[in-house]
Amino acid sequence: MKHILSAWAIAALCCGAAQASDVPTGDAAAENLPTRPFSPYANRVFPDRPLWGETHLHTGLSLDAGAFGNILRPDDAWRFAKGEQVISSTGQPVKLSRPLDWMVLTDHTDLMGFAPDLQAGKPGVLADPKGREWYEGYKAGGEKAGETAFDLITNFSQGTLPELLLESYSPGADAFSNVWEEIVMAAEAHNDPGSFTAFIGFEWTSVPKGFNLHRNVMLRDGAIRALQVVPPVTQPPSGSTDPKTLYEWLEAYQEKTGGRAVAFAHNGNLSNGWMFPMEGTYHGGEVDADYVANRARWEPHYEVTQIKGDGEAHPALSPEDSFADYENWDAGNLDLTELKTPEMLAGEYAREALKNGLVLEEKFGVNPYKFGMGGATDSHTALATAEEDNYFGKSVSVEPSPTRIAHPFVKSNLGEVPGHKLVASGYTAVYATENTRAAIFDAFKRRETYATTGPRIGLRFFGGWDFNEADLLSRTPAVAGYERGVPMGGDMPTRETDAAPSFLLFALRDPIGANLDRMQIVKGWLDADGKTHEKIFDVAWSDAREPDANGTLPEVGNTVDIDTASWRNTIGASELATVWTDPEFDPAQRAFYYVRVLEIPTPRWVLYDKVRFGIDLPEEAQLILQERAYSSPIWYTPAQ
């Protein structure tokens, strides 16, 4: 048996025991103490681990989720997120592999109260012909319920909901108020500061003519403030689909209650170019100084990956990026009433928005697209499942079954999004000093967040001017990161020397997940002529691979067994770390940098379905993927 001897013990063995008079005391002892505490964990004030959560989830209280057949309520969703086993709406036992640390529950505000009354067949619903039609579809269940739900969504997006139902389930109606109170009080009941944070929130569901302009809202506050207000809606006459009306509501909320709130958009890929405008907005407004200031103030976060597709990049926008073609949805708008055209793409994807934000900042002095990255499910099952082997689908109609892949997500006379295109994604990691509403909300405001497509990959990213290889020797690189730089989501410190920016990166695989393939830095910048550019740098990778003469890194390999839906961690690395300095830095150019971490290939959810149910899959169904994480960017602004 080996023993590790302290310096005092070694001294005693070699030279005799130290005498009491040899031990420094008083001022002499104080002079020998280090400037830092001996314990490296004492006096630590920075966040020491990511907190994992979900920012976008619907229960049976949402009008579309309820029409699909979701009978679970907020209490079920909260218990599930905290790690409890629940029974899904289709009667299946389901549980997360690991509990989440926090969640925002975001039921739709429009027609609050309608879904429970539809399921119950209340007279007020049946009194309207369309309401009766939807009720019959819901009662039929299965594929018919799915068709009913999409008919409801189409009427919602096209502004053709029956007036009687709008009046009965809008702000001021008892049913609307009762549901808002249920949402608020359920969050209060499950909020457990220090252990689990339950945020009060909602989805503001702007989808004019099927163009996705949705925003989710997260409140920093509790019931006392939340119940002072009525959440905003988008359907006239009570509401508007123009995002500026949401900004006005957020301003009014803070003024009235003294509380705090933020909003974040999602699925720009379904907006047909309207999510990140550069000149005019969908509603006829201008992208002017007022617009950029309000968007920058109220939207510090973007949901970059979820069930309805990944929104980081698109191969048409980033042709030099071999990993840009990942879970792209680019057929058309949300209800497929208008197909996609190439010129729409630039207003839809996060990387392009980050680049265009530099252009608008140069023009107005404010960057409206200076957002942190996050992932979510947008599941309408009340179940925040983002793992490929535990995927319960977008809605109740596509919870696990031998036929769920055959159900298209949406179908119109212009085309369809097939069921196998749905994505098992994602989660948001937050670096907060404690697991409380205040601390997590504040992390969102400073953008110290990152997205993953489901795995709980550990990721640190710092920017500074003098990081070096010695900073990697510690198992706590964040000490150097916070002391001499800024974390993800921040702005580079003032440049006081001729140095180029250096970045400290550290990634750990999910403890129960796949090894890592590589870490990349994505750089975007604005040149002197006002044009934007991007470049992908492979900065750390596994398995002693060497880039070729063109600088291209070979693929990591593939250990997936198609017959068993399994893989082996015999390739890749459990962790990657590096310090990288920008070799092409121009101090006169605005720029941003973010990290993309890729796992080795693993089975996609449809392959798990194939093996478990013994089913055949369409030839075009993707069976394997490389899951990933996206850090929030770090921005560099030239000295003025």
N, C-alpha and C positions, 0 to 999 in steps of 0.2 A: 504494500500500500504506500503510495506516495504522499508526502506531506509538503505543502508549500510554506516555507518559513518566512516570517516577516524580517525586515531589516534589523529590528531590535533583537530578534531571536538569533539571527546569524551573528550579530555583533557579540552577543553573550556567549555563543559557542566558540567563537574564534579568539576572543580576547578576554574572556571572563565577564561575569555579570556587571552591568553598568551600575555604578554607585549612585546613590540618590543625589550626591553633589554634582554628578555629571549631567543630570537632566536639566535642560534649560528651564528657567522659571521667569515669571514676571515679564519685564520689558524684553528680555533676551528671547523668551519664548515667542512673544508677539512679533518680533522681528523675523523669526524663522517661518511664520505662517504664510502661506501663499495669499496672493491678493484675492483669489477665488476661494470659496469654501472647499475643504477637502472633499466633501461629498459633491459629485458633479450634478446631483439632482437638487441640491439645496438652492433656494432662492430662484428657482427657474420660473419664469413668468410667461414663456412662449408656449404655444400648443405643442404637446409632445406626441400626439398620435391623431390620425384621422378619425372622425366620427362619421359613420355610414348612415345614409338616409335616402328617403324617397320624397320628391317634391311634387308628385303629380299622380293622384290616385282617386278613383271614383267608386262610390258605393251605389247601392240600389236607389239612393235618393236622387241621383242624376237622371234627367229625363231619358237619355238614350240608354244608359246602363239598365235602368228599370225596365225599359221596353224590351231589351235583350233577354230579360229574365233574371237579373240580379236581385236577389231577395236579401242580401246581406246589408247591414246598416253600419254606421260609423263604429259602434262598439266592437263589431266583428273585425273590422279593418284594423282598429287599434290593437286589439288582442293579438291578431296575426302578426303585425309588425313587431310586436314585443316578444315574439317567439313562441306563442301558444299555438297549438294545433286547433284548427277550426274545420267545419264542414262547409264545402263550397256550395254554391247555388245548385249545382248538379249532383249534390249528395256525396262528393268525394272528400275523404280526409286529406288535409294539406297542411304543410308546415314548412317554414324556412329552415335552411341548413344552419343559419345563425341569426339571432335577433338583429334588428336594426337598432341604431342609437337614437334616431329621431325621424319624424315624418311630418309632411304637410298634407292634410287631406283636402282635396280640391274639387268638391262636387260643383257641378254647373249651377250658376245662379239663375239663369233663365228657366222659367216654369218650375221653380222650386215648389215641391208638394205635388206636382203632377204625377210623377212615377208611382208613388205609393197608392194614389187614388186610381191610377190606371190598373194596377195589379189587383186592386180590390173591386174593380168594376163599379166605382161610385157613380151615383146618378148624374152628377155634374159632368162626368166624362162621357157617359153613354148618351147624354142629351144632345151631343153634337155628332153628326154622322161620321166625321173623320175620327172622333174619339171612339165611337163604337167599333169602327173598322180596326183601329189600332188595338183595342181591347181583344177583339176576336183573334187577331194575329198573335198577340201575346199569349193568349190561352192555348193556342195551337202548339206553341213551343217549337223548339228545334230550328230548322231552317226557316220556317214561316215566321217565327219570332225575329230572326235576323233580318228578314226582308222587311218586316214591320218597322224595326228600329231604323233601318236605313231610309225608309220612306219618311219617317219622322224627322230624321236628320236632314234629308233633302228639303222638306217643307220648311224646316227651321232655317237652313242656309239660304233658301230662295225667298224667304220672307212671306211665306204663304200659310202660316199657322192660322187655324180658326180663331176668330176674334173672341168667341165665347171662352175658349180655353186660355187665351192670353189674359183676359180680364180676371179670370178665376185664379190664376197662378202668377200674378205679378206683384211687385211691392205694394203693400197696403192690404193685400188679401190675407186672411187668417192662415190659410194653408202655407203660404210663403213664409210668414213670420214664424210659424211653428217649426218648420224645417230648419230655418236659420238658427233658432234657439237650440234645436236638437244637435246641430253640428257644433255649435259653440260649447255647449255643456259637455258633450262627449269628449272634446279635446281637453277641457278642464279636468274631467274625471281621470283621464289617462296621462296627463302631464305629471311627471315625477322628476323634478329637478335633480340633476346629478346622476340619474339612472337612465331616464328616457324622456325625450322632449317631444311633446305633442303640440304642433303649431295649428292655430286657427287660420284657415285659408279658404280660398274658393277659386274657381275658374271663371274668368270673364271671357265669354265664348263668342268673340267677334268672327263671323264667317260670312261676310256679305258675298252673295252669289257663289258661295263655295270656296272663296279665297281665304285660307287660314290666316287669321290675324289674332289668334287666341293669346291671352296672357293669363298666367296664374298669379295670384296675390297671396303674399305671406305676411301675417301680422306679427309684430314682436310682442304683442300684448295679450292679456287675458280677457275673461268674459266681461269684466266691468266696463272695459272700453269697447269691446266688439259688439256688445248688445246695445250700445248707444246709436249704432248706425244700421242702415239697411244696405246690404251689398248691391252693387250696381248690376244692371242687366243690359242686354244689347238690343232686345226687340222693342221697336216702337209700339205704343207712344211713350212707354216708361223709360226706354233706354236708347242708346245709339251704338253703332258698330265702330265709330270713329275713336281710335285710341286716345285722342286728346280729351275725350270725356272721361276716360278712366283716370288720366293724370289729374283732372279736376276733382274727381272723387277722392283720390289719394290725398290730395292737398287738403280737401275739406275734412277728411278723416283725421288727419294729424292736427289741424287747427281746432276741431271740435273736441277731440278726446285727449290731446296731448300725447297720443301714441305714435307708433312708427310703422311704416309699411313699405314693401317693395313689390315690384311686379317683374315677371320675366316671361318672355315669349318662347314659343316652341313651334317646331315643324314649319320653318320657313320654306322647306321643300314642297309644301302643299299650298303655298300662297300665290303661286304663279307670278313671282317676281315682286310682290308688294311688301314682303316682310322687312326688307332693308332698303328703303327708297333713297335715291340720291338727289332727286329734283322735286318731283311732285308725289303726294301721297294718294292712296286709293280714293280718299274722300274729297279730293280736289284741293287739298291744302298744299303748302310749299314746304320743302325742307329748308327752313330758314333758321335764323338764330334762335327763335323761340322753340322750334321743333327740336333742334339738337340739344338745347339746354334741358328741356323737359325729359327727353328720352334718356339723356345721360344721368339725370337726377333719379328717375324712377325705375330704370331698368339696368341694374348693375350685373345682371346674370342672364345667361342664355342656356336653355335646355337643348343641348347639342346632339343628343342621341336618345331614342325611345322606340316604342313598338312600331310606330309609323315611319320608320326609316332613320338612318344616321345622317346628320346634317353638318358634319365637319367640312367635307370637301366633295367635289364632283370631278370626274376625269375630264369633262369638257372644259372646266375652268382651270384645272391643274394637270395638264397632260404629261408633265414630267414626273408626277407623283405616282409611283407604281402601286401605292396602297390607297389611292383616292376612291377607287371603285369598291366601296364597302357598304353593303346594305342600302344602296341608293334607291329612293323612290322618286321617279321623275316622269311619271305618266301624265299627271295633270293636277288639277286642284283637288280639294278634299272629297268632293262628291262626284268627281269625274264628269262634270258638266262642261269643262273646258280643258282641252289637252295642252300639254306643255309645248312651248316653242323654245329654241335655243337661247334667244335673247332674255328670257325670263330668269335663267339660272343665276345670273350675277346678283340678283336681289334676294337669293334664297339660302345661301350657304355661309356658315360661320367664318370660314377663312377669308372669303371674298368680302364679307362685311367688315372684318377686322382691317383689311387693306383699305377699303373705301372709307372707313372711319378716319384714317390718316389724312385722306383728301379733305374730308369735311372739317377736321381739326385745323388744317392749314388755312381753310377758308374762314371759319367762324371762331377759331380759338377754343372750341369745345369738341370733343369726340363723342358722338352719340352711340357709337358701337364699341365702346370700351367696356366689354363685359367679361365676367368670369364664366368658366365652363362648368356645366353640370349635366347629369343624366337622370332619367326618370323612366317609369314604365308607361304612364298614361293608361294603365289597365283599368277596365271598367268592370272588373270582377270583384273589387274590394280586396284583392290579393296582390301584394307588392312582390311578385315573383319575377326575377330578372335572370335567373340561372338557366342555362340551356336544358339541363336535365330535370328541371322543376318548373317548366314553363306552363302556366295555366291560361295563356292567351290574352287577347285584347278584350274579349267579351264572353259572356256565359255561353253563347252559341258556339264558341270555339274553345271551350275548356277541353281537357284531354279526352279524346275518343278516337276510334279507328277512322272516322270520316271527317275529322275537323279540317284536315288539309284540303279537302275538296270544296270547302266553303270559301268563296272569294271574299276578300275584305270589303270591297265595294265593286259594284258592277253597274254600268250605264250603257246606253246605246252607243257610246263612244269607245268603250273598252272596259277592262276590269283590272283590279289588283288581286292576283291569285292568293289563296290562303297561305301558301308556302313562303310568301314574301314577307309575312309578318316577322317582327324582330323581337328576340328575347333581350330587351335592353330597357333601362340601365339604372345606375345608382349615382348619387353624388356623395363625394367625400369632402368633409369640411374640417379645416384646422381651427378649432375653437378652444379657448382656454378652459372651458368647462361645458358640461352637457346641460345647458339651460337655454331657454328662449333668447335671452339677451345676448349670450356669448355666441350662439350659432348665427343669429340674425346679424350681429356685428361682423362676423366672418364673411357673410354674404355681401355686406356693404363694402368691405375692403377686398372682395373678390378672392379670398384665400380658400378656393374650392377647386376640385377637379372632377371630371366625369370619367366613368368607366361604362363599358357596355354590359356589365354584370359582375365580373370578377372583382374581388376586393384587393386589387393591386395597390401596394404601398408606393407612394410617389412624393419625393421632395424636389423642389426646384427653386433655386435662388439666383439672383443676378447681382453682380457687384463689379469692382474694378481690379481686385487683386486676389481672387481665389487661386489656389494652387494645389498641386497634387497632395501636399501634406494635409490638406483639409479632408482628404478621403480616408486618412488613417484612423480617424475616430469612428466609433459605432454610433455617434450622435452628431452627424454632419450639420444638423440644424443649429448647433451652437455657433459655428463659424458663419453659417448662413444668415442668421439673425443679427449677429454682431457686426458683420462687415458687408452686408448686402440687404436685399429686399426679397421677400417670398413671392411666390406666384400671385398674380393679381396686382402687383405693385408697379411703381415707376422707378426706373433706375436712379440711383443717387446722383447728385450733381457731379459732373465729370471735372476733376481738378488736375488731372495729369494728361499725358498723351496716350494713355492706355486704351486698348479696345475692351469692350465689356467681356467679362468672364462669367461663366455660369456653372453652378454646382448642382449636379443631378444625382439622384439616388433612387433606385426602384427595387422593390421587393415583390416577389411573386405572391399571389394569393396563397396562404398557408395550405389550403385544400384544393388549389387549382393548378394550372399549367405553368411550366417554366416560361421564362422570357426569351424572346427572340432578339429584340434590339430596342434601343432608345434612340429617338430622333429629335432634333430641334427643327421646328418649322419657323422660318424667318420670313417676315413680310416687311417691305419698306417702300418709301415714296421718294422718287428721284427728283432732281432739280427741275425737270420738265413737267412735274405733276403727274407722272405715270407710276403705277404701282407694280411691284414685282414680288415674287416669292421664291424660296429655295428650301429644299429639304436636305438636312445634314444627318447622316448616320454618325452618331457620336459614341455609342457604346453597343457592343453586341456579344453574343455568346459563341462558344465552340471554336475559337481561334480561326475564324474565317478571315480571309483577306480580300479587300476590294480589288476588282480587276483594273485594267489600264484606264477604263473610263470612270473609275471611282464607284462602280456598282458593287454592292455587297451581295454575295451569293445567297440564295434562299436558305433558310435554316433547316429544311427537311420536313418530313411528315411521318409521324408514328401512328396516325389514326387507323384503327381497325374498323372497316366499314361493317363487317359482319356482326361485331359485338358493340358498336358505338362506344369505343374506349380508345385511350391513347396512353403512351408511356412517356414519362419525363426523362427519357434517355438522351434527349437533345435539349438545347436551351440552357439557360442559367437561372439559378434561384434568386440571384440579385445582380444588378448592374449599377455601376457607379463611375462617374467621370467628372472632370473639370474641363470645360470646353470654352475656348476663346474664339470669338468671331473673326475669321481670317479675312473677311471682306468688309470690315466695318468702315463706314464713312460718317464721321461725326456731324456732318451737315444734314444727314438724312433722318427723318422720323422712321422709327422701326418698332416692330414687336417681335417677340420670340415666345413660342410655347413648346411644350414637350409632348410627343406622342410615344407611348410605350406599346409594343406589340408582343403578344404571347405567341408561343408556338401553335401550330394548327391543332384544333380540337373539334369534336363533333358539334354540329349545329342541331337545334332542337328537332328538326324534321328527321334527322337520323335516329335520334332517340325514339321518336314515334314509330319509325319504320321497324326498329328492332323489338320494341315493347309490344306493338300491336300486330306485327307480322304483315304489314301492308306494303303495297307497291306505291312508289312515288313518281310524280311526273319527271320526265327526263331532265327538264330544265331546273328542277329543284336543287338548290345549293345545299350540300351535305356537310361541308367543312368550312370553318372560318378561322380567322385570327383575331381574337378579341383584343381589346385595347383600352388604354386610358389616355385622356387628354387633359393636360394641365391648363389652368388659366394662364393667360399670357403675362409677360413682363414687358413694359413699354419703355422705349428710349425716346426722349424729346431733346433736340438740340438746344443748347443754351441760347436764349434770346439776347 
